[in-house]
Amino acid sequence: MMLALPTHAATMLIVGDSLGASYGVNEKDGWVEGLRKALPQHTLINASVSGETSAGGLRRLPALLASATPDVVLIELGGNDGLRGFPPQQLQNNLTKMIALAKQAGAKVMLSEVMVPPNYGPRYEKAFSAVYQQLAKDSSVTLIPFFMTVIAPYPELMQRDGIHPNTQAQPKITEFMLPYIAQALTAVKPAKS
């Protein structure tokens, strides 16, 4: 008699900024917690920090990889680089190093696209967005479209600062991210014993 085996339990490490940390929202209401509820067989470690830049994420990543030993790493960084007007090339260098470190640790890498507000000017906006497209192509990583594109146009889903999504937005972000995250986690093969 064959028993149906449960889906292999995988571990995902999320390295993000305030959007990943659900800034201004109770942690239990955040979109990562929504993913945890939707994917209870998997472990999601949220190492997102409000205000984090790609340089900060790169500094923290080696220790995070060592402690979490993730199967999948989701990088959701760049917003603070953009808000501070850092050169897109610097962002690209940092993210490239993060992707390489995660792959060396044996993890599959996913990259969440980030966009800057239009008031930074079309040239900067275009160069910034191009970083993510280029990295996805060059590094063969899964690029997840920027989830704020389905949130930011609706003022009722935003906090007063106009930058961060509010509590009502969190389930919508979970719904947006779930297909990408579920696919990545269920694709993880159990380690050969």
Number of C-alpha atoms within 10 A of each C-alpha: 3 4 5 6 6 7 14 15 16 19 20 23 25 23 26 26 25 20 22 21 22 25 20 15 17 11 14 10 16 25 26 24 18 20 21 16 11 14 17 10 15 19 18 22 17 16 16 22 19 15 16 20 24 26 19 14 24 18 13 14 20 14 10 18 19 10 9 14 17 23 25 24 26 26 26 26 30 31 24 18 20 21 13 10 13 15 13 21 12 14 21 19 14 21 24 17 15 24 25 15 17 24 17 11 15 15 22 22 25 22 24 20 23 21 21 20 12 11 8 13 10 12 9 18 17 15 13 26 16 16 21 25 14 12 19 20 11 10 13 13 16 17 19 20 17 16 19 19 11 13 20 17 10 11 12 13 19 19 18 11 7 11 13 20 27 22 20 16 22 21 17 17 20 20 15 18 20 19 10 15 19 14 10 20 23 14 15 17 12 11 6 4 3
